[in-house]
């Protein structure tokens, strides 16, 4: 079993080194600040949210990720401030990201706004070599203890939202951090955290009384890596219940549902059906999200279109 675990870890590291190194979320439309610092303070009120993802059920040490977000606005809702804490685990690798987000928000009379965002972050990354059980004893290429690194970085983004649509572009990490954990001086490969480019967008319009349709897109690009995209189509009923389906290119078909319990509280769930060759080894992936926004009793909800 350990051999298969190591093969999985190696495959995931190779995949991440040539493709996406950021954590993956199916509910990207409910977790915008993770991808774009310019989203901080967009809802005016203080909002707290948590999202958890367990990937590839049935595969031991498969990726699992959790993110906590807190953001709100100050100075007449012109300045947005946000904090994100993310824990990402894959194989024997653990990573904790602490990200502070700042946005300058230009608000217009029709409740639309344009915001420019900056991010400062620290990532603590470690590999638990002590949990590995190599097939060959005394392998000098595998350290006998935990190795770790602290990686500082900066990011930037821009975000626009109106009553019926939104769009954003961001580069969450501008610097290429060195991810080389090798203890062998003869190893010349130096993996790096590459810049990731995210483009998001969505629409919302009525198709019947108390029914809206909402398409959402997430484009993901890394230099020298395959282009990736999530295509979502959702329906909103009575501004309370959202039901949607997402296709991730060559990877999965995902179902999601969100329920706005009160004006302040909403929960969401998602399930990914794997469509790649990996489907025979796992039972899919799951996500759960919870968000609470502090509002006064009779305060008007800013843009209640699930944006």
C-alpha positions in Angstrom: 0.0 0.0 0.0 2.8 2.4 0.9 4.2 2.0 -2.6 0.9 3.1 -4.1 0.8 6.0 -1.8 4.3 7.1 -2.9 3.3 6.7 -6.5 0.2 8.9 -5.9 2.3 11.6 -4.1 4.8 11.5 -6.9 2.1 11.8 -9.6 0.4 14.7 -7.7 3.7 16.5 -7.3 4.5 16.1 -11.0 1.0 17.3 -11.8 1.2 20.3 -9.5 4.7 21.2 -10.8 3.6 21.3 -14.4 0.0 22.5 -13.9 -2.0 24.0 -11.0 -0.1 24.5 -7.8 -3.0 26.3 -6.0 -5.7 24.5 -4.2 -8.8 23.6 -6.3 -12.3 24.5 -5.3 -15.5 23.6 -7.2 -17.4 26.3 -5.4 -15.2 29.0 -6.8 -18.1 31.4 -7.2 -18.7 31.3 -3.4 -15.0 31.6 -2.5 -13.9 34.5 -4.7 -11.5 36.1 -2.2 -9.3 33.0 -2.3 -8.6 33.7 -6.0 -8.8 37.5 -6.0 -7.8 39.9 -3.2 -9.8 42.7 -4.9 -13.0 40.9 -3.7 -12.3 41.9 -0.1 -15.0 44.2 1.3 -17.3 43.7 -1.6 -20.3 42.9 0.6 -19.8 45.9 2.8 -20.6 44.0 5.9 -18.2 41.7 7.8 -18.5 38.2 6.4 -17.0 35.0 7.8 -16.9 31.9 5.7 -15.3 28.4 5.7 -15.0 25.9 3.0 -13.6 22.4 3.1 -12.7 20.0 0.2 -11.9 16.3 0.3 -10.6 15.1 -3.0 -10.6 11.6 -4.5 -12.5 9.7 -1.8 -11.1 6.3 -1.3 -7.5 7.1 -2.1 -5.3 7.3 0.9 -3.5 10.6 1.5 -5.4 12.3 -1.4 -5.6 16.1 -1.3 -7.8 17.8 1.2 -8.1 21.5 1.7 -9.8 24.0 4.0 -10.0 27.8 3.8 -11.3 30.3 6.4 -12.1 33.8 5.1 -13.0 37.0 6.9 -13.5 40.3 5.1 -15.4 43.6 5.3 -15.1 47.3 4.4 -14.2 50.4 6.3 -14.1 54.2 5.6 -17.6 54.5 4.1 -17.1 51.1 2.3 -14.2 52.5 0.2 -11.5 50.2 1.7 -11.8 46.5 1.9 -9.8 44.4 4.3 -9.7 40.6 4.3 -7.9 37.6 5.9 -7.6 34.1 4.4 -6.1 31.1 6.1 -5.8 27.9 4.1 -4.6 24.4 5.0 -3.7 22.2 2.1 -2.6 18.6 2.5 -1.4 16.2 -0.3 0.4 13.0 0.4 3.2 13.7 3.0 3.1 17.5 2.2 1.4 20.0 4.4 1.0 23.7 3.6 -0.5 26.6 5.5 -1.2 29.9 3.8 -1.9 33.1 5.7 -3.0 35.9 3.3 -3.9 39.5 4.1 -6.0 41.2 1.4 -6.5 44.9 0.8 -8.8 46.6 -1.8 -9.6 50.1 -2.8 -13.3 50.1 -3.9 -14.9 52.7 -6.2 -18.6 52.5 -5.7 -21.2 53.8 -8.2 -24.8 55.0 -7.7 -26.3 51.9 -9.3 -24.7 49.7 -6.6 -22.0 48.5 -9.0 -18.4 48.9 -8.0 -14.8 48.5 -9.3 -12.1 47.4 -6.9 -8.3 47.1 -7.0 -6.7 44.6 -4.7 -3.3 43.7 -3.2 -2.3 40.6 -1.2 0.6 39.9 1.1 1.0 36.3 2.2 3.2 33.8 4.0 3.1 30.1 3.3 4.6 27.5 5.6 5.2 24.3 3.7 6.6 21.0 5.1 7.2 17.5 4.0 6.8 14.7 6.6 9.5 12.4 5.3 9.3 10.6 8.7 5.9 9.1 7.7 7.3 7.6 4.5 8.2 4.0 4.3 10.5 3.6 1.3 10.9 0.2 -0.4 14.6 0.5 -0.2 16.2 0.9 3.2 18.7 3.7 3.8 17.8 5.7 0.7 20.0 8.8 1.0 17.7 10.7 -1.4 14.9 10.6 1.2 15.5 12.7 4.4 14.8 11.0 7.7 13.0 13.9 9.3 10.6 16.8 8.5 11.8 19.5 6.2 10.0 22.8 5.9 10.1 26.3 4.3 8.6 29.7 4.9 7.6 31.4 1.6 6.6 35.1 1.5 4.8 36.5 -1.5 2.6 39.2 -2.9 -0.4 39.2 -5.2 -2.8 41.6 -7.0 -6.2 41.6 -8.7 -9.0 43.7 -10.1 -12.7 43.0 -9.7 -15.9 44.6 -11.1 -19.5 43.8 -10.1 -22.8 45.2 -11.2 -26.3 44.0 -10.5 -26.3 41.5 -13.3 -22.7 40.4 -13.8 -19.2 40.4 -12.4 -15.7 39.9 -13.7 -12.3 39.6 -12.1 -8.6 39.0 -13.0 -5.9 38.2 -10.5 -2.4 36.9 -10.0 -2.5 35.7 -6.3 1.3 35.1 -6.1 3.7 37.3 -8.2 7.0 35.8 -7.1 8.4 32.4 -8.0 9.2 30.8 -4.6 11.8 28.1 -4.6 10.2 24.7 -3.6 13.3 22.6 -3.6 13.3 20.4 -0.5 16.1 18.1 -1.8 19.0 17.3 0.6 21.1 15.8 -2.2 23.6 18.4 -3.5 23.8 16.6 -6.8 20.1 17.2 -7.6 19.8 20.1 -10.1 16.0 20.3 -10.4 14.7 23.3 -8.6 10.8 23.3 -8.6 9.3 26.7 -8.1 5.9 28.1 -7.3 4.8 29.5 -10.6 2.5 32.5 -11.2 -1.1 31.5 -11.6 -3.5 33.7 -13.6 -7.2 33.6 -12.8 -10.0 35.1 -14.8 -13.5 34.8 -13.3 -16.9 36.0 -14.6 -20.6 35.4 -14.2 -24.1 36.6 -15.2 -27.5 36.6 -13.6 -30.8 37.2 -15.3 -34.4 36.3 -14.9 -36.0 33.6 -16.9 -39.3 33.3 -15.0 -40.9 34.7 -11.9 -38.6 34.1 -8.9 -36.2 32.1 -11.1 -32.8 33.3 -12.3 -30.1 31.6 -14.4 -26.5 32.2 -13.5 -23.6 31.0 -15.7 -20.1 31.3 -14.0 -16.7 30.7 -15.5 -13.2 30.3 -14.0 -10.2 30.3 -16.3 -6.9 29.1 -14.9 -3.6 29.5 -16.6 0.0 28.7 -15.7 2.9 29.2 -18.1 4.0 26.0 -19.8 1.0 24.1 -18.4 -2.3 23.0 -20.0 -5.1 25.6 -20.0 -7.8 24.8 -17.4 -11.4 26.0 -17.1 -14.5 25.5 -14.9 -17.8 26.1 -16.6 -20.8 26.4 -14.3 -24.5 26.8 -15.0 -26.8 27.5 -12.0 -30.4 28.2 -11.3 -31.6 30.3 -8.4 -35.2 29.9 -7.0 -36.9 32.6 -4.9 -33.5 34.1 -4.0 -33.2 31.2 -1.5 -32.0 28.0 -3.3 -29.2 27.7 -5.9 -28.8 24.4 -7.9 -26.0 24.1 -10.4 -23.7 21.9 -12.4 -20.1 22.5 -13.4 -17.8 20.9 -16.0 -14.0 21.0 -15.3 -12.1 20.4 -18.5 -11.1 16.7 -18.8 -11.4 16.2 -15.1 -14.9 16.1 -13.6 -18.6 16.9 -13.7 -19.8 18.6 -10.5 -23.1 19.1 -8.8 -23.6 21.9 -6.3 -26.4 23.3 -4.2 -26.6 26.4 -2.0 -29.3 27.3 0.5 -29.7 30.8 1.9 -31.2 30.0 5.3 -31.5 33.6 6.4 -30.2 36.9 5.0 -27.0 36.4 7.0 -26.5 32.7 6.8 -25.9 30.4 3.8 -24.6 26.9 3.3 -23.5 25.0 0.2 -22.4 21.5 -0.8 -20.8 20.1 -4.0 -19.9 16.7 -5.3 -17.4 16.0 -8.1 -17.9 13.0 -10.4 -14.4 12.1 -11.8 -14.4 11.6 -15.6 -10.7 11.1 -16.1 -8.8 7.8 -16.0 -8.6 8.2 -12.2 -12.3 7.5 -11.8 -11.8 3.8 -11.3 -9.7 4.5 -8.2 -11.9 6.9 -6.3 -15.5 7.7 -5.4 -15.4 11.4 -6.4 -14.7 14.6 -4.3 -16.8 16.5 -1.9 -17.0 20.1 -0.7 -18.9 22.0 2.0 -19.2 25.7 2.6 -20.7 27.9 5.4 -20.9 31.7 5.3 -22.3 34.2 7.8 -22.5 38.0 7.2 -23.2 40.4 10.1 -26.2 42.6 9.2 -28.6 44.9 11.1 -32.1 43.6 11.4 -33.7 45.8 8.7 -30.6 46.4 6.6 -30.9 45.9 2.9 -29.0 43.0 1.4 -26.5 44.3 -1.2 -27.1 42.6 -4.5 -28.9 39.4 -3.4 -28.1 37.6 -6.6 -25.7 35.1 -4.9 -22.7 37.2 -6.1 
